[in-house]
Every structure is written in structure tokens, then in C-alpha cells.
Amino acid sequence: MFSTILSGAIYGIDSYLVQVEVDVAQGLPCMEMIGCLSREAGEAKQRIRVALKNTGIKIPPARITINLSPADRHKSGTAFDLPAAIGLLVSMGVLKTEWTEGILFAGELGLNGELKGVKGILPVVKTAAETGVPACIVPKENSGEAAVISAIKVYGATHISQVILALQKSPEEAGLELAKGRKRDEGGKTEADFSEIAGQETVKRAAEIAAAGFHHMLLIGPPGSGKTMIARRLPSILPSLSEEESLEVSAIYSVCGRLKEGRILEKRPFLAPHHTATGASLIGGGRVPMPGAVSLAHRGVLFLDELPEFNRNVLDMLRQPLEDKREQIARTYGTIEYPSDFMLIGAMNPCPCGHYPDERRCVCSENDIRKYVGRISGPILDRIDLCVEVPAMDISGEKKRGESSALIRERIMRARRMAQKRFGQTGIRFNGEMNGVETQRFCIPDREANKQLQQAVKAFSLSFRAYHKILRTARTIADLAGEEKIGAGHMNEAIYYRTGAASYWQRGVGDV
């Protein structure tokens, strides 16, 4: 007997529907799974056999073939255990075909028949809802995550016997509850606030500009100057994720199995990988490709502390995601794309000992400093919008408490509303997201501002990319001031934040 059960698979962070076809026929007793499967997906036949046995269901001595269609697309994970088991039960006559119509099944089976949570439920259920599937049955562990999609009925089960009883009688009799509501995860109430930082007004101003326009920023200063402190407080002044962005980011975390109790993300993510991170952990990859830190930081902040300590080859891998906002990972069965539209915040000491240019304390030679800053390639520097020198903190005397994150965020939101009105329906969210054509369209300086920019290009031998970045930064500064036109003051500040730390790179490394 033949049966077909609906399920879904993940490709990158996207998903597609899968038809799980099961045929039970006379022949040499065996169970075979086909359809371009990964090792863990192919091992489902053993889990199904034992789980059904321990549930009290005897599998007949027959030739059982399970095909996951489309057969030409690679499938990985353990979510096909439940649909394959249900399909087998239909082919055995335990369940009727009509009972399973219009239902998507996904979940991993334990050897005792228990249903275990799987990765990527959110995008799978979202795709099912978009194609008109009315209901789905998933592990209880994943039900809260799936219930985010309101256009589909979501039932969470803990054991395959529950699923069987629900199909034979009703979900209510089986104890399956309809998952309702939407749980939000705002990343916890952070106590980190800009008001805790006394002084460093120039650096805090740069952070405000970076947050308002989603600009990349590099902080250079001695140890203890507050670089990390400022970077870790950036999420407190960033706008919350929109509905669309929230689902997009949550889908990435779902694929990685990192959604907490099914709660979708509302605050922009903040990732701070260690400088020993490998290319695969930063960019993504692995035997079974998974998103890396650049994708987990999508629509949020990627903070790289001690930037020169990262392997140079690993840092250079950031070129594509910084430019294209997407990361491609090639495999023999195809190329997987992960979104990676993040704000890069780097922090570094000016030299190995950390005290340059303080000649009284710095013990580094010219060659030491040149090698140290030279670990960051010119192409990476060229993609950074603001390069800010962070002076050592002055701890002598009392400092006034700084502005709160709430006040700074209020100014940022005013600038964001102004930018959104200007962009209209173009799809641009922040000034930092504009390409070259859009920059020329929306970032028009007045005569004096344009003159300043041309002088800076000649003086610092800036690239065309750096030219556009200064324009975009100036546009953000003008938005914060509530002005439609980019004036000389806005341009001068943007140039300063781009070239103010150029002295660190004039030792044979190249221009900022």
C-alpha cells in the first residue's frame, strides 16, 4: 500500500515542502530511505522501527520504501522521523489516508516513541502557511515557535502515540492543545546604559551616529579606555526590530536551534565572537552548513574586540558579507545563502602594548606597530564608515553622569523617521544600507560641503567606496540635526570620523 505525508525541509534559512512517500510491498523484508539524504536523515529508519515497536506497533515483514520528494534536493536533519512513521502507519492500514490530509508533520523520534524538538520549525511552518496548509503537528518543544505563524493551526505532541490517537479520534481526546499566542523575547532587560559612561563625549557621539545610520565603526584606544563598554551599550540605543525583521532574524536562530522556548526575537542581536574564532564559526559552514556569527548578527551588531588578534584570513572573509549583505557557502549539492546585514563594530589597541602614541609608556618599536596594525587589511578598513580614537579615561575628579540610552535613542528614532520619510517605498531601512546610485540620489551636499569632501579625497587619497561612506555618514549627521540638506558642518564631522585616526595607518599600512 502507498501513502504520502506532507513535511518540510530547510535550505539555508529558507524552506520548501517535502512529500514523504511510503510504499509497503511484498518482498524481502527491509526498510530503505531514499531521496538525497544526509546521514542523520537516513538513520530515521532505525529510529522509526524501534519507536513503533516500543509503542506496541508491529511492522510487517515486507519491503518498505520511503522516498523524500523532491529527490534531487539535499535534505538533512531529523525532522522527517515523524512524517515517515505516520506514512508507514497509513501504508500498514493503522491510519486512514484522509485523516492525514492537510496536515504537515515534523519531529524527531526517540527510541521510546517520544517526540523531540528539531531545528528550523519556524521557516518550515511559515512556508506551509503560505502555501495554504491548514494545520501542522510538531513536537511540543517547538509548538511555541511554530505558533508565531498565526495563519496555521499548530498542535504540539510529546509522543507518537498522542499523534496516532489524535488522528484516529480527535486532538482533544489525545491531549493535544492548540498552540496559541505569541511569545516575545526582548533579549532580557539590560542594565547596560550609556548614562554609566562618564566623559568620552566624542566617542559616544560617534556611537550615536553609527546607530542612527547603521554604519560600521572602528574604535582605537588603549586598554581600559571604554571601547568595549561603549560597544556593548549600542543595543540599548538601536531601534527595535520590525515585524518583518523579527521573523527574518528568528528564522536564522530557529535553523540554529537557538530560539529560547519558542520566543521570537524583538531586539536586535548582539554577537561578540572571541578572537580565536575560525572562519566557519564567523562566516558559517561545516559538514552540514550552518549560519555563522555574521548571520546570527543579521539586522544587529557584530562586535569584534581585539580586532588585530583575529586571524587575518578570517577577517578578510568579512569582505563579501560587508559588501553584499549575504554570505554564500558552496557545497557539491548547491550553494547556500545566508543573510548577513549587520553593523560591524571593531575595537583595537593602537599597538601591541596598547599605549601608543604615549611615548612615555609605549615600549613598541616602529616595526612592531606597523606589523600590529597591518594585520587589518586595507580592503577591510575601506569598508568601515567611522574610525574613532578613544582616549584614555581621565579618572581624576568627578564626572557628570552621561545621557541615558533612552534620550539618545529618542534622537535616533527622530532621525530614523526622517530617513524613512525620505526613502519612501525604496526598501532602504538605514542610511548605511544605500548603494552607490542611492547615495548619489539621497546624499546631496551643498556647495561648501561638496568642496570639503573633494579636498578630503585628495588629501587622504580616499577610494570611491570611502567617498560614498563619508556621504552616507554626513547624511546621518544631518538627519540627527533634523536638516534636509547636508551642510559644511555635517560634512566636516563625517570627514573627521573617517580620517581622524589616520595617523595609525600612515606607517606604511595604507589609508583609512
FINU-831899 format. One line per field, with one value per residue (C-alpha): residue in three letters; residue number from 0; x, y, z. Coordinates in nm, 3 decimals, padded with zeros to 5 digits. Example, Ala and Ser with C-alpha at 12.3 -4.5 7.8 and 13.67 -1.06 7.14 Angstrom:
% residues 2
residu <- c(ALA|SER)
num <- c(0|1)
x <- c(01.230|01.367)
y <- c(-00.450|-00.106)
z <- c(00.780|00.714)
END
This chain:
% residues 512
residu <- c(MET|PHE|SER|THR|ILE|LEU|SER|GLY|ALA|ILE|TYR|GLY|ILE|ASP|SER|TYR|LEU|VAL|GLN|VAL|GLU|VAL|ASP|VAL|ALA|GLN|GLY|LEU|PRO|CYS|MET|GLU|MET|ILE|GLY|CYS|LEU|SER|ARG|GLU|ALA|GLY|GLU|ALA|LYS|GLN|ARG|ILE|ARG|VAL|ALA|LEU|LYS|ASN|THR|GLY|ILE|LYS|ILE|PRO|PRO|ALA|ARG|ILE|THR|ILE|ASN|LEU|SER|PRO|ALA|ASP|ARG|HIS|LYS|SER|GLY|THR|ALA|PHE|ASP|LEU|PRO|ALA|ALA|ILE|GLY|LEU|LEU|VAL|SER|MET|GLY|VAL|LEU|LYS|THR|GLU|TRP|THR|GLU|GLY|ILE|LEU|PHE|ALA|GLY|GLU|LEU|GLY|LEU|ASN|GLY|GLU|LEU|LYS|GLY|VAL|LYS|GLY|ILE|LEU|PRO|VAL|VAL|LYS|THR|ALA|ALA|GLU|THR|GLY|VAL|PRO|ALA|CYS|ILE|VAL|PRO|LYS|GLU|ASN|SER|GLY|GLU|ALA|ALA|VAL|ILE|SER|ALA|ILE|LYS|VAL|TYR|GLY|ALA|THR|HIS|ILE|SER|GLN|VAL|ILE|LEU|ALA|LEU|GLN|LYS|SER|PRO|GLU|GLU|ALA|GLY|LEU|GLU|LEU|ALA|LYS|GLY|ARG|LYS|ARG|ASP|GLU|GLY|GLY|LYS|THR|GLU|ALA|ASP|PHE|SER|GLU|ILE|ALA|GLY|GLN|GLU|THR|VAL|LYS|ARG|ALA|ALA|GLU|ILE|ALA|ALA|ALA|GLY|PHE|HIS|HIS|MET|LEU|LEU|ILE|GLY|PRO|PRO|GLY|SER|GLY|LYS|THR|MET|ILE|ALA|ARG|ARG|LEU|PRO|SER|ILE|LEU|PRO|SER|LEU|SER|GLU|GLU|GLU|SER|LEU|GLU|VAL|SER|ALA|ILE|TYR|SER|VAL|CYS|GLY|ARG|LEU|LYS|GLU|GLY|ARG|ILE|LEU|GLU|LYS|ARG|PRO|PHE|LEU|ALA|PRO|HIS|HIS|THR|ALA|THR|GLY|ALA|SER|LEU|ILE|GLY|GLY|GLY|ARG|VAL|PRO|MET|PRO|GLY|ALA|VAL|SER|LEU|ALA|HIS|ARG|GLY|VAL|LEU|PHE|LEU|ASP|GLU|LEU|PRO|GLU|PHE|ASN|ARG|ASN|VAL|LEU|ASP|MET|LEU|ARG|GLN|PRO|LEU|GLU|ASP|LYS|ARG|GLU|GLN|ILE|ALA|ARG|THR|TYR|GLY|THR|ILE|GLU|TYR|PRO|SER|ASP|PHE|MET|LEU|ILE|GLY|ALA|MET|ASN|PRO|CYS|PRO|CYS|GLY|HIS|TYR|PRO|ASP|GLU|ARG|ARG|CYS|VAL|CYS|SER|GLU|ASN|ASP|ILE|ARG|LYS|TYR|VAL|GLY|ARG|ILE|SER|GLY|PRO|ILE|LEU|ASP|ARG|ILE|ASP|LEU|CYS|VAL|GLU|VAL|PRO|ALA|MET|ASP|ILE|SER|GLY|GLU|LYS|LYS|ARG|GLY|GLU|SER|SER|ALA|LEU|ILE|ARG|GLU|ARG|ILE|MET|ARG|ALA|ARG|ARG|MET|ALA|GLN|LYS|ARG|PHE|GLY|GLN|THR|GLY|ILE|ARG|PHE|ASN|GLY|GLU|MET|ASN|GLY|VAL|GLU|THR|GLN|ARG|PHE|CYS|ILE|PRO|ASP|ARG|GLU|ALA|ASN|LYS|GLN|LEU|GLN|GLN|ALA|VAL|LYS|ALA|PHE|SER|LEU|SER|PHE|ARG|ALA|TYR|HIS|LYS|ILE|LEU|ARG|THR|ALA|ARG|THR|ILE|ALA|ASP|LEU|ALA|GLY|GLU|GLU|LYS|ILE|GLY|ALA|GLY|HIS|MET|ASN|GLU|ALA|ILE|TYR|TYR|ARG|THR|GLY|ALA|ALA|SER|TYR|TRP|GLN|ARG|GLY|VAL|GLY|ASP|VAL)
num <- c(0|1|2|3|4|5|6|7|8|9|10|11|12|13|14|15|16|17|18|19|20|21|22|23|24|25|26|27|28|29|30|31|32|33|34|35|36|37|38|39|40|41|42|43|44|45|46|47|48|49|50|51|52|53|54|55|56|57|58|59|60|61|62|63|64|65|66|67|68|69|70|71|72|73|74|75|76|77|78|79|80|81|82|83|84|85|86|87|88|89|90|91|92|93|94|95|96|97|98|99|100|101|102|103|104|105|106|107|108|109|110|111|112|113|114|115|116|117|118|119|120|121|122|123|124|125|126|127|128|129|130|131|132|133|134|135|136|137|138|139|140|141|142|143|144|145|146|147|148|149|150|151|152|153|154|155|156|157|158|159|160|161|162|163|164|165|166|167|168|169|170|171|172|173|174|175|176|177|178|179|180|181|182|183|184|185|186|187|188|189|190|191|192|193|194|195|196|197|198|199|200|201|202|203|204|205|206|207|208|209|210|211|212|213|214|215|216|217|218|219|220|221|222|223|224|225|226|227|228|229|230|231|232|233|234|235|236|237|238|239|240|241|242|243|244|245|246|247|248|249|250|251|252|253|254|255|256|257|258|259|260|261|262|263|264|265|266|267|268|269|270|271|272|273|274|275|276|277|278|279|280|281|282|283|284|285|286|287|288|289|290|291|292|293|294|295|296|297|298|299|300|301|302|303|304|305|306|307|308|309|310|311|312|313|314|315|316|317|318|319|320|321|322|323|324|325|326|327|328|329|330|331|332|333|334|335|336|337|338|339|340|341|342|343|344|345|346|347|348|349|350|351|352|353|354|355|356|357|358|359|360|361|362|363|364|365|366|367|368|369|370|371|372|373|374|375|376|377|378|379|380|381|382|383|384|385|386|387|388|389|390|391|392|393|394|395|396|397|398|399|400|401|402|403|404|405|406|407|408|409|410|411|412|413|414|415|416|417|418|419|420|421|422|423|424|425|426|427|428|429|430|431|432|433|434|435|436|437|438|439|440|441|442|443|444|445|446|447|448|449|450|451|452|453|454|455|456|457|458|459|460|461|462|463|464|465|466|467|468|469|470|471|472|473|474|475|476|477|478|479|480|481|482|483|484|485|486|487|488|489|490|491|492|493|494|495|496|497|498|499|500|501|502|503|504|505|506|507|508|509|510|511)
x <- c(00.000|00.119|00.082|00.201|00.261|00.346|00.660|00.921|01.297|01.545|01.779|01.986|01.724|01.458|01.234|01.035|00.765|00.857|00.633|00.721|00.615|00.590|00.530|00.480|00.505|00.575|00.937|01.250|01.190|01.380|01.330|01.501|01.503|01.593|01.577|01.923|01.954|02.220|02.344|02.121|01.815|01.886|01.919|01.549|01.456|01.623|01.458|01.117|01.142|01.237|00.999|00.697|00.800|00.821|00.484|00.328|00.301|00.449|00.595|00.511|00.790|00.768|00.973|00.929|01.048|01.042|01.113|01.151|01.041|01.175|01.451|01.707|01.733|01.961|01.784|01.935|01.816|01.588|01.251|01.144|01.115|00.753|00.613|00.787|00.644|00.293|00.325|00.427|00.125|-00.105|00.051|00.007|-00.363|-00.333|-00.435|-00.659|-00.527|-00.799|-00.700|-00.359|-00.467|-00.393|-00.154|00.219|00.423|00.774|00.969|01.241|01.152|01.322|01.355|01.066|00.839|00.896|00.887|01.190|01.239|01.410|01.580|01.417|01.049|00.971|01.062|00.903|00.569|00.585|00.623|00.339|00.108|00.198|00.105|-00.235|-00.167|-00.431|-00.261|00.061|00.172|00.516|00.699|00.567|00.910|00.867|00.497|00.556|00.798|00.560|00.262|00.425|00.267|-00.098|-00.226|-00.190|-00.317|-00.027|-00.052|00.234|00.278|00.510|00.476|00.387|00.101|-00.056|-00.035|-00.190|-00.478|-00.532|-00.563|-00.786|-01.020|-00.951|-00.670|-00.873|-00.905|-00.534|-00.448|-00.311|-00.361|-00.380|-00.076|-00.187|-00.044|00.291|00.579|00.828|01.190|01.339|01.672|01.619|01.622|01.973|02.122|02.391|02.314|02.508|02.447|02.705|02.981|03.128|03.315|03.415|03.162|03.322|03.311|02.951|02.861|03.019|02.823|02.501|02.578|02.664|02.339|02.125|02.259|02.366|02.726|03.033|03.267|03.622|03.728|04.102|04.237|04.444|04.322|04.059|03.951|03.592|03.583|03.407|03.181|03.054|03.015|02.811|02.571|02.489|02.188|02.028|02.002|01.921|01.562|01.367|01.320|01.018|00.768|00.929|01.282|01.184|01.059|01.365|01.613|01.414|01.422|01.802|01.804|01.543|01.766|02.048|01.821|01.885|01.534|01.460|01.139|00.995|01.031|01.099|01.349|01.232|01.561|01.846|02.102|02.448|02.725|03.078|03.284|03.626|03.933|04.021|03.707|03.753|03.632|03.344|03.223|03.240|03.111|02.923|02.979|03.059|02.979|02.614|02.626|02.501|02.489|02.792|02.825|02.776|02.431|02.337|02.413|02.181|01.996|02.206|02.562|02.873|03.134|03.494|03.705|04.085|04.044|04.414|04.423|04.182|04.344|04.390|04.247|03.938|03.894|03.926|03.631|03.418|03.464|03.173|02.913|03.009|02.963|02.681|02.489|02.476|02.714|02.742|02.860|02.926|02.875|02.868|02.488|02.448|02.521|02.356|02.295|02.264|02.165|02.434|02.326|02.495|02.663|03.032|03.187|03.559|03.782|04.160|04.463|04.684|04.989|05.089|05.145|04.838|04.988|05.083|05.111|05.205|05.584|05.637|05.456|05.472|05.755|05.679|05.911|05.802|05.819|05.608|05.336|05.346|05.305|05.029|04.801|04.895|04.702|04.390|04.389|04.320|04.000|03.851|03.942|03.792|03.454|03.443|03.247|03.375|03.724|03.728|04.016|03.920|04.144|04.241|03.981|04.054|03.973|04.084|03.794|03.424|03.246|02.888|02.658|02.616|02.296|02.076|02.029|01.660|01.744|01.996|01.754|01.484|01.711|01.798|01.431|01.360|01.644|01.515|01.165|01.315|01.516|01.217|01.010|01.287|01.333|00.960|00.894|01.251|01.303|01.604|01.596|01.909|02.146|02.427|02.236|02.239|02.435|02.631|02.335|02.111|02.387|02.413|02.035|01.973|02.302|02.333|02.572|02.560|02.838|03.066|03.017|03.100|03.415|03.525|03.464|03.670|03.958|03.945|03.950|04.270|04.437|04.379|04.371|04.030|03.875|03.540|03.392|03.526|03.385|03.036|03.072|03.154|02.845|02.623|02.766|02.712|02.353|02.300|02.455|02.220|01.924|02.022|02.026|01.683|01.812|01.728|02.046|02.397|02.588|02.955|02.931|02.780|03.041|03.329|03.222|03.180|03.528|03.674|03.523|03.656|04.011|04.068|04.263|04.460|04.791|04.773|04.778|05.042|05.317|05.314|04.981|04.761|04.481|04.170)
y <- c(00.000|00.351|00.676|01.037|01.260|01.631|01.763|02.033|02.079|02.361|02.503|02.783|02.971|02.910|02.607|02.400|02.137|01.769|01.480|01.177|00.880|00.537|00.207|-00.129|-00.422|-00.794|-00.891|-00.942|-00.771|-00.442|-00.071|00.171|00.552|00.743|01.100|01.264|01.235|01.325|01.057|01.164|01.179|00.832|00.691|00.763|00.409|00.265|00.516|00.455|00.076|00.078|00.362|00.185|-00.146|00.020|00.184|-00.158|-00.150|-00.441|-00.366|-00.643|-00.838|-00.655|-00.443|-00.085|00.205|00.565|00.840|01.209|01.410|01.618|01.358|01.587|01.831|01.760|01.701|01.695|01.682|01.454|01.623|01.351|01.083|01.162|01.206|00.887|00.693|00.831|00.744|00.390|00.357|00.473|00.221|-00.051|00.037|00.156|00.508|00.624|00.847|01.109|01.156|01.294|01.521|01.891|01.834|01.895|01.666|01.729|01.594|01.359|01.024|00.884|00.508|00.504|00.695|01.031|01.336|01.560|01.915|01.989|02.286|02.510|02.465|02.837|02.869|02.530|02.623|02.968|02.810|02.566|02.852|03.049|02.751|02.709|02.416|02.446|02.258|02.102|01.864|01.926|01.837|02.016|02.173|02.351|02.444|02.792|02.874|02.746|02.930|03.260|03.195|03.274|03.158|02.787|02.567|02.430|02.122|02.017|01.648|01.472|01.113|00.942|00.761|01.104|01.178|00.842|00.893|01.249|01.126|00.831|01.031|01.400|01.625|01.696|01.328|01.280|01.572|01.785|02.153|02.416|02.640|03.000|03.342|03.488|03.487|03.767|03.764|04.107|03.966|04.040|04.377|04.501|04.712|04.848|05.213|05.500|05.706|05.488|05.623|05.946|06.153|06.016|06.250|06.233|05.854|05.845|06.089|05.855|05.562|05.763|05.835|05.470|05.352|05.608|05.516|05.154|05.244|05.028|05.168|05.102|05.212|05.260|05.329|05.200|04.927|05.048|05.346|05.220|05.070|04.751|04.938|05.163|04.879|04.664|04.953|05.003|04.765|04.994|05.278|05.077|05.075|04.755|04.502|04.549|04.265|04.155|04.181|03.992|03.691|03.706|03.705|03.449|03.214|03.218|03.136|02.865|02.696|02.703|02.574|02.885|03.018|03.022|02.833|02.930|03.302|03.511|03.795|04.154|04.326|04.346|04.071|04.143|03.892|03.913|03.613|03.553|03.644|03.274|03.217|03.009|03.106|02.857|02.990|03.351|03.314|02.984|02.640|02.294|01.945|02.034|02.409|02.630|03.009|03.175|03.482|03.723|03.572|03.542|03.916|03.988|04.319|04.367|04.423|04.212|04.321|04.211|04.300|04.294|04.311|04.263|03.941|03.775|03.565|03.793|03.535|03.507|03.885|03.902|03.663|03.956|04.135|03.966|03.990|04.354|04.439|04.209|04.173|03.799|03.509|03.222|02.875|02.636|02.263|01.984|01.975|02.350|02.695|02.806|03.174|03.322|03.686|03.890|04.253|04.354|04.659|04.586|04.736|04.671|04.757|04.751|04.878|05.118|04.894|04.561|04.718|04.938|05.277|05.440|05.739|05.796|05.790|05.773|05.439|05.280|05.024|04.917|04.977|05.127|04.783|04.630|04.890|04.855|04.478|04.506|04.745|04.573|04.265|04.451|04.465|04.779|04.637|04.573|04.924|05.065|04.916|05.090|05.417|05.568|05.529|05.680|05.739|05.660|05.847|05.704|05.776|06.062|05.928|06.239|06.435|06.360|06.335|06.423|06.130|06.095|06.098|05.794|05.546|05.645|06.007|05.907|05.655|05.923|06.135|05.832|05.748|06.105|06.074|05.731|05.869|06.146|05.894|05.662|05.952|06.034|05.673|05.608|05.269|05.204|04.934|05.109|05.091|05.286|05.532|05.280|05.040|05.269|05.161|05.397|05.502|05.560|05.757|05.993|06.034|06.093|06.237|06.574|06.814|07.191|07.372|07.426|07.069|06.927|07.139|06.999|06.645|06.692|06.833|06.533|06.289|06.447|06.492|06.135|05.957|05.812|05.539|05.571|05.345|05.573|05.874|05.724|05.623|05.979|06.100|05.846|05.935|06.306|06.226|06.058|06.353|06.589|06.366|06.381|06.760|06.750|06.914|06.812|06.945|06.819|07.126|07.204|07.124|06.781|06.703|06.821|06.591|06.295|06.351|06.372|06.040|05.883|06.024|06.136|05.821|05.813|05.859|05.495|05.384|05.619|05.381|05.201|05.024|05.237|05.489|05.456)
z <- c(00.000|-00.085|00.115|00.103|00.406|00.400|00.568|00.510|00.472|00.529|00.266|00.415|00.614|00.351|00.345|00.099|00.130|00.112|00.016|00.229|00.014|00.177|-00.002|00.170|-00.071|-00.074|-00.098|00.104|00.443|00.459|00.511|00.276|00.276|-00.041|-00.168|-00.140|00.238|00.489|00.727|01.019|00.791|00.653|01.006|01.061|00.953|01.264|01.494|01.335|01.362|01.730|01.827|01.676|01.837|02.179|02.117|02.065|01.686|01.494|01.149|00.898|00.729|00.398|00.160|00.283|00.070|00.198|-00.054|00.028|-00.273|-00.446|-00.460|-00.627|-00.333|-00.040|00.293|00.637|00.996|01.193|01.131|00.885|01.155|01.244|00.890|00.774|01.072|01.008|00.639|00.731|00.961|00.681|00.440|00.704|00.742|01.103|00.995|00.709|00.431|00.475|00.842|00.745|00.457|00.501|00.793|00.798|01.024|01.158|01.452|01.572|01.729|02.035|02.063|02.312|02.074|02.241|02.013|02.036|01.915|01.584|01.422|01.164|01.256|01.215|00.844|00.766|00.925|00.764|00.419|00.491|00.592|00.279|00.060|00.229|00.463|00.740|01.027|01.150|01.424|01.571|01.893|02.200|02.237|01.902|01.932|02.076|01.797|01.528|01.681|01.581|01.241|01.308|00.967|01.056|01.342|01.546|01.769|01.995|02.078|02.323|02.195|01.870|02.046|02.101|01.731|01.640|01.885|01.762|01.402|01.495|01.718|01.787|01.915|02.227|02.319|02.259|02.486|02.204|02.274|02.005|02.050|02.085|02.123|02.051|02.292|02.267|02.368|02.402|02.497|02.864|03.035|03.003|03.278|03.047|02.981|02.827|03.141|03.316|03.091|03.221|02.963|02.618|02.458|02.113|02.113|02.236|01.961|01.706|01.852|01.818|01.451|01.388|01.549|01.364|01.022|01.081|00.999|01.063|01.327|01.450|01.799|01.862|02.207|02.498|02.735|02.980|02.769|02.743|02.393|02.496|02.737|02.459|02.207|02.446|02.510|02.143|02.152|02.411|02.156|01.843|01.710|01.781|01.505|01.281|01.241|00.915|01.054|01.369|01.171|00.945|01.233|01.431|01.131|01.142|01.513|01.452|01.194|01.451|01.727|01.938|01.995|02.368|02.443|02.111|02.176|01.868|01.883|01.917|01.996|01.751|01.815|01.954|01.875|02.016|01.895|02.052|01.850|01.823|01.613|01.298|00.954|00.974|01.311|01.189|00.834|00.853|00.706|00.839|00.713|00.741|00.668|00.948|00.982|01.141|01.363|01.069|01.006|01.372|01.392|01.095|01.149|01.462|01.583|01.526|01.779|01.715|02.016|01.984|01.607|01.510|01.715|01.472|01.202|00.901|00.663|00.884|00.888|00.510|00.487|00.602|00.270|00.093|00.371|00.441|00.075|-00.039|00.292|00.217|00.263|00.014|00.111|-00.178|-00.148|-00.404|-00.393|-00.433|-00.296|00.028|00.101|00.447|00.509|00.686|00.703|01.027|01.180|01.237|01.549|01.587|01.881|01.897|02.082|01.887|01.931|02.092|02.435|02.389|02.485|02.153|02.098|02.464|02.422|02.798|02.828|02.480|02.450|02.093|01.802|01.473|01.317|01.595|01.548|01.169|01.190|01.451|01.264|00.937|01.049|00.936|00.557|00.358|00.198|00.543|00.660|00.342|00.437|00.777|00.798|01.123|01.266|01.613|01.851|02.211|02.455|02.791|03.056|03.290|03.636|03.819|03.963|03.939|03.608|03.538|03.468|03.095|02.890|02.927|02.647|02.635|02.549|02.283|02.137|02.116|01.893|01.685|01.631|01.514|01.264|01.158|01.092|00.884|00.682|00.633|00.500|00.252|00.136|00.093|-00.067|-00.180|00.084|00.238|00.618|00.717|00.552|00.582|00.353|00.049|-00.259|-00.484|-00.700|-00.398|-00.225|-00.520|-00.517|-00.146|-00.019|-00.193|-00.017|-00.055|-00.237|00.064|00.191|-00.151|-00.164|00.173|00.055|-00.263|-00.059|00.177|-00.115|-00.247|00.092|00.212|-00.128|-00.043|-00.254|-00.429|-00.162|00.115|-00.072|-00.064|00.302|00.403|00.213|00.389|00.729|00.659|00.562|00.901|01.086|00.900|00.993|01.360|01.328|01.160|00.842|00.487|00.328|00.402|00.514|00.571|00.943|00.877|00.613|00.830|01.114|00.876|00.734|01.083|01.187|00.869|00.878|01.238|01.326|01.001|01.187|01.294|00.932|00.795|00.894|00.564|00.614|00.395|00.428|00.636)
END
